[in-house]
Amino acid sequence: MSAFANVTELPARPIWAGVLARAVHGGRVTVGVIEFEAGVELPEHRHDNEQLGLLLSGSLTLCVGGETRALGPGELWRIPPDVPHSGRAGPQGAVAVEVFGPPREDWETVEALAPAPPRWP
């Protein structure tokens, strides 16, 4: 595997209905570019991975451990391991970069969709 890739060449995997992830997995972290369709609900869930995010475009409302915040481009979040979180994408959808440690091995088992260009830029 090369040390370099273009995110447009990464397979898109449907994490939930209306949520696609294009990810690269390292030995200790996963970096994903996540595309959220307009208005999609992110069900409350938790996982062993710490999660850091940066919103690139659109808007998201996230609830992390009972604290809710409406986010716009350039805003960041941190979700500690095993903390319940949920959310909703805004009316134009959203694109975010998220980092998970340890890697999201569960994503590698999700079947990739047929190649398609990302919704951004």
Sequence and secondary structure as in RCSB ss.txt:
>XXXX:A:sequence
MSAFANVTELPARPIWAGVLARAVHGGRVTVGVIEFEAGVELPEHRHDNEQLGLLLSGSLTLCVGGETRALGPGE
LWRIPPDVPHSGRAGPQGAVAVEVFGPPREDWETVEALAPAPPRWP
>XXXX:A:secstr
  S   GGGS  EEEETTEEEEEEE SS EEEEEEE TT EEEEE  SSEEEEEEEEEEEEEEETTEEEEE TT 
EEEE TT  EEEEEEEEEEEEEEEEES  GGGGGS   S    S  
